[in-house]
Amino acid sequence: MTESLGRAPRRGEPGQATVEFALVLPLLVLAMLALVQVALLVRDHLAVVQAAREAVREASVDPDPARATAAARRIVPAADVRVGARPPAGGPVEVEVRYRAVTDVPLVGVLFPDPELRARAVMRAER
């Protein structure tokens, strides 16, 4: 009890944690939204890679480039698909898929431009 008699009571510190939290909270929310946006971009990139694989597989077995384009657009409907010229059997067929990913997460979407995702796949032509 004698220790508390010599000290002055603390003033102004009970709300300090609340003020610090209020200052840091917007940064934490922005960081979490940026993380969500990055996860969505990774998901879109994986879809574009898979669309390129599906399209090149279709192009390797069917000479009609429309079938390869349709195969890619089943996975990424808004994709721009470019199918290379079909060589004779055993030659390489190339497909490139491009997609502009929309960054639409609130607050973060306006900070980052919409990236263009690309994937290229090559496979030997059959038949």
Secondary structure, DSSP 8 states (H G I E B T S, - for coil): -HHHHSS----S-TTHHHHHHHHHHHHHHHHHHHHHHHHHHHHHHHHHHHHHHHHHHHHHH-S-HHHHHHHHHHHSTT-EEEE----STTSEEEEEEEEE----STTTTTTS---EEEEEEEEE---
